[in-house]
């Protein structure tokens, strides 16, 4: 990775964060007290949601149904549905996720059934199924999962590739890599090479057809599932993670082949971790562009945030919200690495 690009991206991201102007007023404090948030979060959310702020906050108070992904490497989905219904599980298809099912009611723990232990399905958030479908890895391709553990999306991509091709799955966490290897074995995946390493230090002559970067983040989209996220992060945390995400995206672009696809995603709705990260990197890294995502679900990405203007192409990213889409909060952007001239 070019060190000068790295320094330029870091400097630009920090400069934009320091120039980000917002103020906390009495109405923000009032809503923060009512719903249990830190006031700075409400001020930011008002900028994102405007007149729909209360709908967003109320949506975060409602539970999101659990969901599973049928693993057709091991069982036809129709057979899995029959088995679970015989156990009294009430489920329905997720319209935009071909292998996904909502769990509306279950008399048993869906994480300890015989079918789960046999690898017939994986528990997975509905929104988190989208990045792999959008990346659309093919059987003949070499794919990088750049922040792979615990392997939920890794194994989904292996499923989409019919256990063909090659997936290099890397992650920095020793404990999470144990979970990744466990999921690979349980789900019958054979085309994954798992390596514990920091993406930023991953040097190889391989250029990947496709890269999935589901970046580490604050998890601001997971508030309906983890209400403690309302008060557990500060602006300083956002900036630290944003810098990490900038560095990881820059490295992901470096590892992709010319004409290759990078899908960047987070389970965060924070622009500081999403649009600001991508806009900063693409301002410095000139040989990549955002492309439109074909998805039946999702709102447009942001092109403005307080006093910051982003590239117009960020409208082609998608955002998912609990109150609007019935999923965890999520962000997904699709980037094409262009040929250097």
N, C-alpha and C positions, 0 to 999 in steps of 0.2 A: 504494500500500500504506500502510495506517495506521501511522504512525511509532510511536504509543504501543503498538499491538499488537506491533510489531517489537521494541521495547525490552523489553516484558513477556516475550515468548517467549525472548529471549536470556537475560534474567536468570533465568527459571525453569529453563531448560536448564542453565546454569552452576551454579545452586544445587543441582540434583539430582545433577549430576556430582560436585560437591564433597562431597555427602552420601553418595555411593556407597561403601559399606564392604565391603572384601574384604581378605583377608590371604593371603600367600604362605607355604606351609609346606614342610617337607622333601619331602613326596610330590610337590608341584608342581615343585620344583626337579629331582627325580629324573626325572620324566616329561619335563620340558623338555630335559634333557640327552640323554635317550634318543631323543627324536623331533626335536630340533633347534629347539625353540621358545624364545621368551622366557618366563620363568616367569609373568609376569602374565597371559599368554594362557591358560596351563593353568589357573590359578586361576579365570578367568572361564568357561572351557569346562566345568569341573567343575560350576559352578552351573547351566549350561544343560543338560548331558547326564547328570549324576548317574552312575548305574551304567553308562551306555553311553559314558562318556568314552573308554575304551580302544578301543571299536568305532569311535568317531568318529576318533580319532587314527590307527588302522590304516587306516580308509577313505581318509584323506587321503594315504596312502602308495601307493595304487593309482591307476593311470592311468584317466582317464575317456575313453571313445571319442570321437573327433571326430564332429561332426554337421553336417549341412547343411540349409538350407531351400530346397525347390524353389520357383522363381519362376514361378508359372503365368501371370504377365503375358506371359511370353515362350514358354513351352513347357508342354504337358500333363505332369504329373508322371510318368505311366506311360511317356511317351516318354523323359524324362530318365533314369529308372531303367534302361530298355533300353540307352541309350547308355553309361551308366556301367558296367553289367554287361559290355557288350562290351569294355570296357577292362580288365576283370578286377577291378573294384571290387566288394567284397562289402558290401552294405548291407541294412538292414531298417528298416521304418517305426517311428517313435516313436509309441507308442499314443495319447498325449494331445496330439500336435502334428500337426494334419492335413497340414501341408506338410513335416514334419520327418523326417529319416532319419539313423540311426546309421551311421557308416562303420566297419565292423569290420576291414577290410583293404583297402589300396589299393597297387598296384604303382607308382603315379604320385603326384606331389604334387597334392593336390586343389585347391590354390590356384593352379595354373598350367595347368589343362586348357583345351582349346578351349571346352568347355561353360561353365566358370567365366568365362572372358574374354568370352564372348558374353552373359553375364548370366543363364544358365539356372538358376543356384543361387547361394546366399550361404552362406559358412561362418558358422555361428552356434551358440553353446552351446545345448544342449537346454533348460536352465532359462530362458535369456534369451528363448526364444520365447514363454513363457507370458504376460508382461505385456501384449503386444499382443492376444492372444486374450482375455484377461480384460477389457481395455478395450473390445474389440469395436467398433471404429469403423465407422460406416455411410457409405454412398455420399453421402448428402445433408449430412453434418456438416462443421463446421469444427473441426479438431483441432489441438492444440498439442503438439508434441514439445519439452519444455522443457529438455532437455540432450541434444541429438539426435546429435551427431557420435560416431562416424563414419557414422551413418546406417543401421545394421543394423536397428534397430527401426522407424526412419522408413520404410524401404523395405518392411518387413513390413506396416506399417499401410496403406501405399499399395496393396499387393497385396490386403489384406482389403477395401479400399474400391474395388477394381476400377479404380484410377486416377481415381476420381470424387471429388467433394467437394474440400476444401482441407486441406492439412496445412501449418502454419507450423512450420518446424524451426529452432530457435535453439541456438546454442552459443557459448561465449566464446572457444574456442581457434581461432586462425587455421589452424594446421596440421591440426587434426582436421576443420575445415570443408572443407578441400581434399579430404579423404578422403570426407566426406559427399557432396559434389558429384560426385565420381568414381563413388561407388556409385549415386547417383541416375541418372547417365547410363548406366552399365553395365547396370543392371537395368531400364531402360526405364520409369522413373517420370516422370509428367508432372503430378502434382497437388500438388507440394511447392514451397513458397516458402522458401528457405534464407536466414537472416539471422544474421550474426555479432554477437552481443550477449550481455551478461550478463543472465540471466533477471531478476535483481533490479532491473535498470534498464530492463526491457522494458515500456514504457507504450503502451497502445493502447486504443481504444474498443471493440474487438472483445471479446465474451465468448464463450468457447469451449464447445462442446458437451461436449468431452472433452479431458482433459489427461493426457499420459504424462510422469511425472517419474522417469526412471531416473537417480537422483542420483549424483553423484561420490562415491566411497567408498574405503575402505581396500583393498577387494578381499579381505577375509578369507575369502570363499567360494571363492577361486580357488587355494587352496594346492595341490591336486593337480596343477594346471596350472603354477603359478608357486610352487615351494617357497620361493623367497626371501621370500615374504610371511610366513613363520614368524617372521622376525626384523627386518623392515624398518619396522615401525610401533610407536609408543609410545602410551601413554594420552593424551599431549598431542595426538598426531595425531588420535586418535579424537575428542577434544573439539573440535578445530578443525574437522574435517569435520562433526561433529554440528551445530555452530553454523551452518555453511554450509547443511546440509540443512534445518535449521529455517527459515532465511530463504527458501530456495527453495520449500519446501512452503507457507509462508505466502503467497508470491507466486503460486504455482500456484492456490491457493484463491481468491485475489483475481481471477485472470484467468478462472476458470471461471464459467459462467452459473449462475443458481439452478436447482437440479435436475441440474446437470452432474456428471460423473464424473471423479474424479482417481484414477489408478493410480500409486502410489508403489512403486518397486522399487530394490533394490541388489543387487550381487553380493557382499554381506557378510552374515555371520551375527551380527555384533556388535549386541547390543541397543542399545548407545549410538548406533548409526546407524539404527536401525529403530524398535522399539517406543518407546524413550525419545523419539525425535524426534516421532513421531506423537502420543504421549500429551501431550507438552509443548505442541504446537501446538493440539491440540483442547481442552486445558484453558483456553487463552486465547481461541481462535477458536471461538465458541459455535455457529456456524451450519454445522456439518458433522458427519457421523457415519460410522463405519466400517460397511461392509456385508459380508455373508458372500460369500466367493468360492466359486463352484461349480467345483471342480477335482478330477479323479480322482487327483491326486497332491499330496503335500505334508503336512507336519505343522502343527499349530496354532501360531499366534503365542503369544508369552509374555505372561502377565498379571502375573508377578512376577519380579524380578531382584534378588538379594541382598536389601537392605532396602527396595527400591523396589516399590510397588504401581502397576500400570497399570490403565486401564479394562478391564473384563471383555470389552468388545467386541473387544479386540485378539486374542482367541482366533480371530476370523474371518479374520485374516491368515494367510498360509501361509509356511512355511519349508521349504526343500529342502536336503538334506544328501547329500554323496557316498556315505557308508556306507549310507544308508537308501534313497535314491532313484536312485543311479547318475548323478547330475548334479553340476555345480558347485554350491557353496553359494549360496543365493539367498533373498531375502525379497520378498514382494509383499503390499501392502495396497490395498484398494479403498475409496475415500472418496466420499461423496455430499455435495455442497454444498447446504445446505438454504435455503429461502426465509427471508429476514430478516423478523421480525414487527415 
